[in-house]
Amino acid sequence: MAGKDNQPPAPIITNGDMSAAVASSPFAMAWFDNICVTLWWSGTPTGTFDVQVSHDEVNWGSIDLSPVPVASGSAGVVVIDIMQLSPRYIRVNYSRTSGTGTLNATVSGKMV
């Protein structure tokens, strides 16, 4: 039986400063159908996360996530599992409300 191709976790944010907005580097999803974004942070940040996709790394659109992932004033972890994406690129943005912290993020993928 053949295995499914997968992308091991790749860093897209390393030690991001959450005292301001943070934007990840774009990640090319290639042929992966299912994507997992893992965000983890320390400190006391408060703000929201936004996942965006693009076909050309120029025009970005947000994915509707419900509930919207948040950092709520203490260290935490959020795992966002996104299934059946067709755009080629993905990125993550953090919008700060208050507090400070350090953000890290990885993305991984799997073929269906």
CNS distance restraints for C-alpha pairs under 8 A (distance, minus, plus):
assign (resid   4 and name CA) (resid 110 and name CA) 6.93 0.50 0.50
assign (resid   4 and name CA) (resid 111 and name CA) 5.89 0.50 0.50
assign (resid   4 and name CA) (resid 112 and name CA) 7.04 0.50 0.50
assign (resid   5 and name CA) (resid 110 and name CA) 5.95 0.50 0.50
assign (resid   5 and name CA) (resid 111 and name CA) 5.55 0.50 0.50
assign (resid   6 and name CA) (resid  32 and name CA) 7.37 0.50 0.50
assign (resid   6 and name CA) (resid 108 and name CA) 7.48 0.50 0.50
assign (resid   6 and name CA) (resid 109 and name CA) 5.49 0.50 0.50
assign (resid   6 and name CA) (resid 110 and name CA) 4.22 0.50 0.50
assign (resid   6 and name CA) (resid 111 and name CA) 6.26 0.50 0.50
assign (resid   7 and name CA) (resid  32 and name CA) 7.99 0.50 0.50
assign (resid   7 and name CA) (resid 108 and name CA) 5.12 0.50 0.50
assign (resid   7 and name CA) (resid 109 and name CA) 4.87 0.50 0.50
assign (resid   7 and name CA) (resid 110 and name CA) 6.28 0.50 0.50
assign (resid   8 and name CA) (resid 107 and name CA) 7.99 0.50 0.50
assign (resid   8 and name CA) (resid 108 and name CA) 5.38 0.50 0.50
assign (resid   8 and name CA) (resid 109 and name CA) 7.15 0.50 0.50
assign (resid   9 and name CA) (resid 106 and name CA) 5.55 0.50 0.50
assign (resid   9 and name CA) (resid 107 and name CA) 5.24 0.50 0.50
assign (resid   9 and name CA) (resid 108 and name CA) 4.44 0.50 0.50
assign (resid   9 and name CA) (resid 109 and name CA) 7.86 0.50 0.50
assign (resid  10 and name CA) (resid 106 and name CA) 5.10 0.50 0.50
assign (resid  10 and name CA) (resid 107 and name CA) 5.36 0.50 0.50
assign (resid  10 and name CA) (resid 108 and name CA) 6.30 0.50 0.50
assign (resid  11 and name CA) (resid 104 and name CA) 7.69 0.50 0.50
assign (resid  11 and name CA) (resid 105 and name CA) 5.87 0.50 0.50
assign (resid  11 and name CA) (resid 106 and name CA) 4.25 0.50 0.50
assign (resid  11 and name CA) (resid 107 and name CA) 6.55 0.50 0.50
assign (resid  12 and name CA) (resid  24 and name CA) 5.35 0.50 0.50
assign (resid  12 and name CA) (resid  25 and name CA) 5.42 0.50 0.50
assign (resid  12 and name CA) (resid  26 and name CA) 7.26 0.50 0.50
assign (resid  12 and name CA) (resid  27 and name CA) 7.14 0.50 0.50
assign (resid  12 and name CA) (resid  91 and name CA) 7.82 0.50 0.50
assign (resid  12 and name CA) (resid 104 and name CA) 7.70 0.50 0.50
assign (resid  12 and name CA) (resid 105 and name CA) 5.60 0.50 0.50
assign (resid  12 and name CA) (resid 106 and name CA) 5.40 0.50 0.50
assign (resid  12 and name CA) (resid 107 and name CA) 6.86 0.50 0.50
assign (resid  13 and name CA) (resid  23 and name CA) 7.72 0.50 0.50
assign (resid  13 and name CA) (resid  24 and name CA) 5.21 0.50 0.50
assign (resid  13 and name CA) (resid  25 and name CA) 6.95 0.50 0.50
assign (resid  13 and name CA) (resid 103 and name CA) 6.96 0.50 0.50
assign (resid  13 and name CA) (resid 104 and name CA) 4.95 0.50 0.50
assign (resid  13 and name CA) (resid 105 and name CA) 4.84 0.50 0.50
assign (resid  13 and name CA) (resid 106 and name CA) 6.93 0.50 0.50
assign (resid  14 and name CA) (resid 103 and name CA) 6.84 0.50 0.50
assign (resid  14 and name CA) (resid 104 and name CA) 4.83 0.50 0.50
assign (resid  14 and name CA) (resid 105 and name CA) 6.74 0.50 0.50
assign (resid  15 and name CA) (resid 102 and name CA) 5.35 0.50 0.50
assign (resid  15 and name CA) (resid 103 and name CA) 5.32 0.50 0.50
assign (resid  15 and name CA) (resid 104 and name CA) 5.46 0.50 0.50
assign (resid  16 and name CA) (resid  22 and name CA) 6.29 0.50 0.50
assign (resid  16 and name CA) (resid 102 and name CA) 5.33 0.50 0.50
assign (resid  16 and name CA) (resid 103 and name CA) 4.66 0.50 0.50
assign (resid  16 and name CA) (resid 104 and name CA) 6.30 0.50 0.50
assign (resid  17 and name CA) (resid  21 and name CA) 7.88 0.50 0.50
assign (resid  17 and name CA) (resid  22 and name CA) 6.90 0.50 0.50
assign (resid  17 and name CA) (resid 100 and name CA) 7.41 0.50 0.50
assign (resid  17 and name CA) (resid 101 and name CA) 6.28 0.50 0.50
assign (resid  17 and name CA) (resid 102 and name CA) 5.18 0.50 0.50
assign (resid  17 and name CA) (resid 103 and name CA) 6.56 0.50 0.50
assign (resid  18 and name CA) (resid  22 and name CA) 6.56 0.50 0.50
assign (resid  18 and name CA) (resid  45 and name CA) 6.49 0.50 0.50
assign (resid  18 and name CA) (resid  94 and name CA) 7.81 0.50 0.50
assign (resid  18 and name CA) (resid  96 and name CA) 6.81 0.50 0.50
assign (resid  18 and name CA) (resid  99 and name CA) 7.65 0.50 0.50
assign (resid  18 and name CA) (resid 100 and name CA) 5.16 0.50 0.50
assign (resid  18 and name CA) (resid 101 and name CA) 4.90 0.50 0.50
assign (resid  18 and name CA) (resid 102 and name CA) 5.65 0.50 0.50
assign (resid  18 and name CA) (resid 103 and name CA) 6.49 0.50 0.50
assign (resid  19 and name CA) (resid  45 and name CA) 7.53 0.50 0.50
assign (resid  19 and name CA) (resid  96 and name CA) 6.99 0.50 0.50
assign (resid  19 and name CA) (resid  98 and name CA) 7.40 0.50 0.50
assign (resid  19 and name CA) (resid  99 and name CA) 6.41 0.50 0.50
assign (resid  19 and name CA) (resid 100 and name CA) 4.52 0.50 0.50
assign (resid  19 and name CA) (resid 101 and name CA) 6.59 0.50 0.50
assign (resid  20 and name CA) (resid  95 and name CA) 7.51 0.50 0.50
assign (resid  20 and name CA) (resid  96 and name CA) 5.86 0.50 0.50
assign (resid  21 and name CA) (resid  93 and name CA) 7.36 0.50 0.50
assign (resid  21 and name CA) (resid  94 and name CA) 5.47 0.50 0.50
assign (resid  21 and name CA) (resid  95 and name CA) 4.95 0.50 0.50
assign (resid  21 and name CA) (resid  96 and name CA) 5.53 0.50 0.50
assign (resid  22 and name CA) (resid  93 and name CA) 5.68 0.50 0.50
assign (resid  22 and name CA) (resid  94 and name CA) 4.97 0.50 0.50
assign (resid  22 and name CA) (resid  95 and name CA) 6.94 0.50 0.50
assign (resid  23 and name CA) (resid  91 and name CA) 7.45 0.50 0.50
assign (resid  23 and name CA) (resid  92 and name CA) 5.98 0.50 0.50
assign (resid  23 and name CA) (resid  93 and name CA) 4.41 0.50 0.50
assign (resid  23 and name CA) (resid  94 and name CA) 6.37 0.50 0.50
assign (resid  24 and name CA) (resid  91 and name CA) 5.61 0.50 0.50
assign (resid  24 and name CA) (resid  92 and name CA) 5.28 0.50 0.50
assign (resid  24 and name CA) (resid  93 and name CA) 6.26 0.50 0.50
assign (resid  25 and name CA) (resid  91 and name CA) 6.28 0.50 0.50
assign (resid  25 and name CA) (resid  92 and name CA) 7.95 0.50 0.50
assign (resid  26 and name CA) (resid  57 and name CA) 7.37 0.50 0.50
assign (resid  26 and name CA) (resid  89 and name CA) 6.19 0.50 0.50
assign (resid  26 and name CA) (resid  90 and name CA) 5.61 0.50 0.50
assign (resid  26 and name CA) (resid  91 and name CA) 4.83 0.50 0.50
assign (resid  27 and name CA) (resid  89 and name CA) 5.41 0.50 0.50
assign (resid  27 and name CA) (resid  90 and name CA) 5.30 0.50 0.50
assign (resid  27 and name CA) (resid  91 and name CA) 6.32 0.50 0.50
assign (resid  27 and name CA) (resid 107 and name CA) 7.83 0.50 0.50
assign (resid  28 and name CA) (resid  88 and name CA) 5.72 0.50 0.50
assign (resid  28 and name CA) (resid  89 and name CA) 4.55 0.50 0.50
assign (resid  28 and name CA) (resid  90 and name CA) 6.69 0.50 0.50
assign (resid  29 and name CA) (resid  35 and name CA) 7.88 0.50 0.50
assign (resid  29 and name CA) (resid  87 and name CA) 7.89 0.50 0.50
assign (resid  29 and name CA) (resid  88 and name CA) 5.35 0.50 0.50
assign (resid  29 and name CA) (resid  89 and name CA) 5.60 0.50 0.50
assign (resid  29 and name CA) (resid  90 and name CA) 6.98 0.50 0.50
assign (resid  29 and name CA) (resid 109 and name CA) 7.27 0.50 0.50
assign (resid  30 and name CA) (resid  88 and name CA) 5.98 0.50 0.50
assign (resid  30 and name CA) (resid  89 and name CA) 7.93 0.50 0.50
assign (resid  31 and name CA) (resid 111 and name CA) 6.89 0.50 0.50
assign (resid  32 and name CA) (resid 109 and name CA) 5.53 0.50 0.50
assign (resid  32 and name CA) (resid 110 and name CA) 5.14 0.50 0.50
assign (resid  32 and name CA) (resid 111 and name CA) 4.69 0.50 0.50
assign (resid  32 and name CA) (resid 112 and name CA) 7.61 0.50 0.50
assign (resid  33 and name CA) (resid  83 and name CA) 6.37 0.50 0.50
assign (resid  33 and name CA) (resid  84 and name CA) 4.81 0.50 0.50
assign (resid  33 and name CA) (resid  85 and name CA) 5.61 0.50 0.50
assign (resid  33 and name CA) (resid  86 and name CA) 7.13 0.50 0.50
assign (resid  33 and name CA) (resid 109 and name CA) 7.17 0.50 0.50
assign (resid  33 and name CA) (resid 110 and name CA) 6.17 0.50 0.50
assign (resid  33 and name CA) (resid 111 and name CA) 5.17 0.50 0.50
assign (resid  33 and name CA) (resid 112 and name CA) 6.04 0.50 0.50
assign (resid  34 and name CA) (resid  81 and name CA) 7.45 0.50 0.50
assign (resid  34 and name CA) (resid  82 and name CA) 5.79 0.50 0.50
assign (resid  34 and name CA) (resid  83 and name CA) 4.41 0.50 0.50
assign (resid  34 and name CA) (resid  84 and name CA) 5.53 0.50 0.50
assign (resid  34 and name CA) (resid  85 and name CA) 6.62 0.50 0.50
assign (resid  34 and name CA) (resid 109 and name CA) 5.49 0.50 0.50
assign (resid  34 and name CA) (resid 110 and name CA) 5.31 0.50 0.50
assign (resid  34 and name CA) (resid 111 and name CA) 6.49 0.50 0.50
assign (resid  34 and name CA) (resid 112 and name CA) 7.24 0.50 0.50
assign (resid  35 and name CA) (resid  81 and name CA) 6.02 0.50 0.50
assign (resid  35 and name CA) (resid  82 and name CA) 5.17 0.50 0.50
assign (resid  35 and name CA) (resid  83 and name CA) 6.37 0.50 0.50
assign (resid  35 and name CA) (resid  85 and name CA) 7.76 0.50 0.50
assign (resid  35 and name CA) (resid 107 and name CA) 6.93 0.50 0.50
assign (resid  35 and name CA) (resid 108 and name CA) 5.74 0.50 0.50
assign (resid  35 and name CA) (resid 109 and name CA) 4.33 0.50 0.50
assign (resid  35 and name CA) (resid 110 and name CA) 6.63 0.50 0.50
assign (resid  36 and name CA) (resid  79 and name CA) 6.95 0.50 0.50
assign (resid  36 and name CA) (resid  80 and name CA) 5.66 0.50 0.50
assign (resid  36 and name CA) (resid  81 and name CA) 4.52 0.50 0.50
assign (resid  36 and name CA) (resid  82 and name CA) 6.14 0.50 0.50
assign (resid  36 and name CA) (resid 107 and name CA) 5.60 0.50 0.50
assign (resid  36 and name CA) (resid 108 and name CA) 5.25 0.50 0.50
assign (resid  36 and name CA) (resid 109 and name CA) 6.10 0.50 0.50
assign (resid  37 and name CA) (resid  79 and name CA) 5.82 0.50 0.50
assign (resid  37 and name CA) (resid  80 and name CA) 5.07 0.50 0.50
assign (resid  37 and name CA) (resid  81 and name CA) 6.51 0.50 0.50
assign (resid  37 and name CA) (resid 105 and name CA) 7.00 0.50 0.50
assign (resid  37 and name CA) (resid 106 and name CA) 5.80 0.50 0.50
assign (resid  37 and name CA) (resid 107 and name CA) 4.48 0.50 0.50
assign (resid  37 and name CA) (resid 108 and name CA) 6.64 0.50 0.50
assign (resid  38 and name CA) (resid  77 and name CA) 7.29 0.50 0.50
assign (resid  38 and name CA) (resid  78 and name CA) 5.90 0.50 0.50
assign (resid  38 and name CA) (resid  79 and name CA) 4.53 0.50 0.50
assign (resid  38 and name CA) (resid  80 and name CA) 6.34 0.50 0.50
assign (resid  38 and name CA) (resid 105 and name CA) 5.47 0.50 0.50
assign (resid  38 and name CA) (resid 106 and name CA) 5.35 0.50 0.50
assign (resid  38 and name CA) (resid 107 and name CA) 6.39 0.50 0.50
assign (resid  39 and name CA) (resid  77 and name CA) 5.60 0.50 0.50
assign (resid  39 and name CA) (resid  78 and name CA) 5.16 0.50 0.50
assign (resid  39 and name CA) (resid  79 and name CA) 6.36 0.50 0.50
assign (resid  39 and name CA) (resid 103 and name CA) 7.12 0.50 0.50
assign (resid  39 and name CA) (resid 104 and name CA) 5.87 0.50 0.50
assign (resid  39 and name CA) (resid 105 and name CA) 4.43 0.50 0.50
assign (resid  39 and name CA) (resid 106 and name CA) 6.79 0.50 0.50
assign (resid  40 and name CA) (resid  75 and name CA) 7.60 0.50 0.50
assign (resid  40 and name CA) (resid  76 and name CA) 5.70 0.50 0.50
assign (resid  40 and name CA) (resid  77 and name CA) 4.28 0.50 0.50
assign (resid  40 and name CA) (resid  78 and name CA) 6.43 0.50 0.50
assign (resid  40 and name CA) (resid 103 and name CA) 5.92 0.50 0.50
assign (resid  40 and name CA) (resid 104 and name CA) 5.46 0.50 0.50
assign (resid  40 and name CA) (resid 105 and name CA) 6.38 0.50 0.50
assign (resid  41 and name CA) (resid  75 and name CA) 5.42 0.50 0.50
assign (resid  41 and name CA) (resid  76 and name CA) 5.59 0.50 0.50
assign (resid  41 and name CA) (resid  77 and name CA) 6.59 0.50 0.50
assign (resid  41 and name CA) (resid 101 and name CA) 6.54 0.50 0.50
assign (resid  41 and name CA) (resid 102 and name CA) 5.33 0.50 0.50
assign (resid  41 and name CA) (resid 103 and name CA) 4.41 0.50 0.50
assign (resid  41 and name CA) (resid 104 and name CA) 6.18 0.50 0.50
assign (resid  42 and name CA) (resid  74 and name CA) 6.99 0.50 0.50
assign (resid  42 and name CA) (resid  75 and name CA) 4.29 0.50 0.50
assign (resid  42 and name CA) (resid  76 and name CA) 6.78 0.50 0.50
assign (resid  42 and name CA) (resid 101 and name CA) 5.24 0.50 0.50
assign (resid  42 and name CA) (resid 102 and name CA) 5.38 0.50 0.50
assign (resid  42 and name CA) (resid 103 and name CA) 6.91 0.50 0.50
assign (resid  43 and name CA) (resid  73 and name CA) 7.65 0.50 0.50
assign (resid  43 and name CA) (resid  74 and name CA) 5.86 0.50 0.50
assign (resid  43 and name CA) (resid  75 and name CA) 5.45 0.50 0.50
assign (resid  43 and name CA) (resid  99 and name CA) 7.84 0.50 0.50
assign (resid  43 and name CA) (resid 100 and name CA) 5.95 0.50 0.50
assign (resid  43 and name CA) (resid 101 and name CA) 4.12 0.50 0.50
assign (resid  43 and name CA) (resid 102 and name CA) 6.64 0.50 0.50
assign (resid  44 and name CA) (resid  72 and name CA) 7.59 0.50 0.50
assign (resid  44 and name CA) (resid  73 and name CA) 4.32 0.50 0.50
assign (resid  44 and name CA) (resid  74 and name CA) 4.35 0.50 0.50
assign (resid  44 and name CA) (resid  75 and name CA) 6.33 0.50 0.50
assign (resid  44 and name CA) (resid  99 and name CA) 5.23 0.50 0.50
assign (resid  44 and name CA) (resid 100 and name CA) 5.41 0.50 0.50
assign (resid  44 and name CA) (resid 101 and name CA) 5.78 0.50 0.50
assign (resid  45 and name CA) (resid  71 and name CA) 6.00 0.50 0.50
assign (resid  45 and name CA) (resid  72 and name CA) 6.50 0.50 0.50
assign (resid  45 and name CA) (resid  73 and name CA) 4.85 0.50 0.50
assign (resid  45 and name CA) (resid  74 and name CA) 6.33 0.50 0.50
assign (resid  45 and name CA) (resid  75 and name CA) 7.70 0.50 0.50
assign (resid  45 and name CA) (resid  96 and name CA) 7.38 0.50 0.50
assign (resid  45 and name CA) (resid  97 and name CA) 7.83 0.50 0.50
assign (resid  45 and name CA) (resid  98 and name CA) 6.05 0.50 0.50
assign (resid  45 and name CA) (resid  99 and name CA) 4.22 0.50 0.50
assign (resid  45 and name CA) (resid 100 and name CA) 4.63 0.50 0.50
assign (resid  45 and name CA) (resid 101 and name CA) 5.41 0.50 0.50
assign (resid  46 and name CA) (resid  70 and name CA) 7.25 0.50 0.50
assign (resid  46 and name CA) (resid  71 and name CA) 4.90 0.50 0.50
assign (resid  46 and name CA) (resid  72 and name CA) 4.68 0.50 0.50
assign (resid  46 and name CA) (resid  73 and name CA) 4.88 0.50 0.50
assign (resid  46 and name CA) (resid  74 and name CA) 7.84 0.50 0.50
assign (resid  46 and name CA) (resid  96 and name CA) 6.20 0.50 0.50
assign (resid  46 and name CA) (resid  97 and name CA) 5.44 0.50 0.50
assign (resid  46 and name CA) (resid  98 and name CA) 5.13 0.50 0.50
assign (resid  46 and name CA) (resid  99 and name CA) 5.79 0.50 0.50
assign (resid  46 and name CA) (resid 100 and name CA) 7.80 0.50 0.50
assign (resid  47 and name CA) (resid  70 and name CA) 5.75 0.50 0.50
assign (resid  47 and name CA) (resid  71 and name CA) 5.28 0.50 0.50
assign (resid  47 and name CA) (resid  72 and name CA) 6.77 0.50 0.50
assign (resid  47 and name CA) (resid  94 and name CA) 6.85 0.50 0.50
assign (resid  47 and name CA) (resid  95 and name CA) 5.45 0.50 0.50
assign (resid  47 and name CA) (resid  96 and name CA) 4.43 0.50 0.50
assign (resid  47 and name CA) (resid  97 and name CA) 4.84 0.50 0.50
assign (resid  47 and name CA) (resid  98 and name CA) 6.87 0.50 0.50
assign (resid  48 and name CA) (resid  68 and name CA) 7.05 0.50 0.50
assign (resid  48 and name CA) (resid  69 and name CA) 5.98 0.50 0.50
assign (resid  48 and name CA) (resid  70 and name CA) 4.41 0.50 0.50
assign (resid  48 and name CA) (resid  71 and name CA) 6.23 0.50 0.50
assign (resid  48 and name CA) (resid  94 and name CA) 5.75 0.50 0.50
assign (resid  48 and name CA) (resid  95 and name CA) 5.34 0.50 0.50
assign (resid  48 and name CA) (resid  96 and name CA) 6.81 0.50 0.50
assign (resid  48 and name CA) (resid  97 and name CA) 7.98 0.50 0.50
assign (resid  49 and name CA) (resid  68 and name CA) 7.03 0.50 0.50
assign (resid  49 and name CA) (resid  69 and name CA) 5.45 0.50 0.50
assign (resid  49 and name CA) (resid  70 and name CA) 5.98 0.50 0.50
assign (resid  49 and name CA) (resid  71 and name CA) 7.94 0.50 0.50
assign (resid  49 and name CA) (resid  92 and name CA) 6.90 0.50 0.50
assign (resid  49 and name CA) (resid  93 and name CA) 5.63 0.50 0.50
assign (resid  49 and name CA) (resid  94 and name CA) 4.60 0.50 0.50
assign (resid  49 and name CA) (resid  95 and name CA) 6.41 0.50 0.50
assign (resid  50 and name CA) (resid  62 and name CA) 6.67 0.50 0.50
assign (resid  50 and name CA) (resid  63 and name CA) 7.55 0.50 0.50
assign (resid  50 and name CA) (resid  68 and name CA) 7.67 0.50 0.50
assign (resid  50 and name CA) (resid  69 and name CA) 7.60 0.50 0.50
assign (resid  50 and name CA) (resid  92 and name CA) 5.69 0.50 0.50
assign (resid  50 and name CA) (resid  93 and name CA) 5.11 0.50 0.50
assign (resid  50 and name CA) (resid  94 and name CA) 6.44 0.50 0.50
assign (resid  50 and name CA) (resid  95 and name CA) 7.98 0.50 0.50
assign (resid  51 and name CA) (resid  62 and name CA) 5.72 0.50 0.50
assign (resid  51 and name CA) (resid  63 and name CA) 5.78 0.50 0.50
assign (resid  51 and name CA) (resid  90 and name CA) 7.17 0.50 0.50
assign (resid  51 and name CA) (resid  91 and name CA) 5.92 0.50 0.50
assign (resid  51 and name CA) (resid  92 and name CA) 4.60 0.50 0.50
assign (resid  51 and name CA) (resid  93 and name CA) 6.48 0.50 0.50
assign (resid  52 and name CA) (resid  60 and name CA) 5.99 0.50 0.50
assign (resid  52 and name CA) (resid  61 and name CA) 5.22 0.50 0.50
assign (resid  52 and name CA) (resid  62 and name CA) 4.17 0.50 0.50
assign (resid  52 and name CA) (resid  63 and name CA) 5.72 0.50 0.50
assign (resid  52 and name CA) (resid  90 and name CA) 5.71 0.50 0.50
assign (resid  52 and name CA) (resid  91 and name CA) 5.39 0.50 0.50
assign (resid  52 and name CA) (resid  92 and name CA) 6.22 0.50 0.50
assign (resid  52 and name CA) (resid  93 and name CA) 7.88 0.50 0.50
assign (resid  53 and name CA) (resid  60 and name CA) 5.56 0.50 0.50
assign (resid  53 and name CA) (resid  61 and name CA) 5.57 0.50 0.50
assign (resid  53 and name CA) (resid  62 and name CA) 6.46 0.50 0.50
assign (resid  53 and name CA) (resid  63 and name CA) 7.17 0.50 0.50
assign (resid  53 and name CA) (resid  87 and name CA) 6.13 0.50 0.50
assign (resid  53 and name CA) (resid  88 and name CA) 7.41 0.50 0.50
assign (resid  53 and name CA) (resid  89 and name CA) 5.46 0.50 0.50
assign (resid  53 and name CA) (resid  90 and name CA) 4.45 0.50 0.50
assign (resid  53 and name CA) (resid  91 and name CA) 6.48 0.50 0.50
assign (resid  54 and name CA) (resid  58 and name CA) 7.14 0.50 0.50
assign (resid  54 and name CA) (resid  59 and name CA) 5.94 0.50 0.50
assign (resid  54 and name CA) (resid  60 and name CA) 4.86 0.50 0.50
assign (resid  54 and name CA) (resid  61 and name CA) 6.57 0.50 0.50
assign (resid  54 and name CA) (resid  87 and name CA) 5.61 0.50 0.50
assign (resid  54 and name CA) (resid  88 and name CA) 6.25 0.50 0.50
assign (resid  54 and name CA) (resid  89 and name CA) 5.13 0.50 0.50
assign (resid  54 and name CA) (resid  90 and name CA) 6.52 0.50 0.50
assign (resid  55 and name CA) (resid  59 and name CA) 7.49 0.50 0.50
assign (resid  55 and name CA) (resid  87 and name CA) 5.15 0.50 0.50
assign (resid  55 and name CA) (resid  88 and name CA) 5.11 0.50 0.50
assign (resid  55 and name CA) (resid  89 and name CA) 6.15 0.50 0.50
assign (resid  56 and name CA) (resid  88 and name CA) 7.62 0.50 0.50
assign (resid  56 and name CA) (resid  89 and name CA) 7.52 0.50 0.50
assign (resid  57 and name CA) (resid  89 and name CA) 6.70 0.50 0.50
assign (resid  65 and name CA) (resid  69 and name CA) 7.58 0.50 0.50
assign (resid  69 and name CA) (resid  78 and name CA) 6.99 0.50 0.50
assign (resid  71 and name CA) (resid  75 and name CA) 7.74 0.50 0.50
assign (resid  71 and name CA) (resid  76 and name CA) 6.99 0.50 0.50
assign (resid  73 and name CA) (resid  99 and name CA) 6.86 0.50 0.50
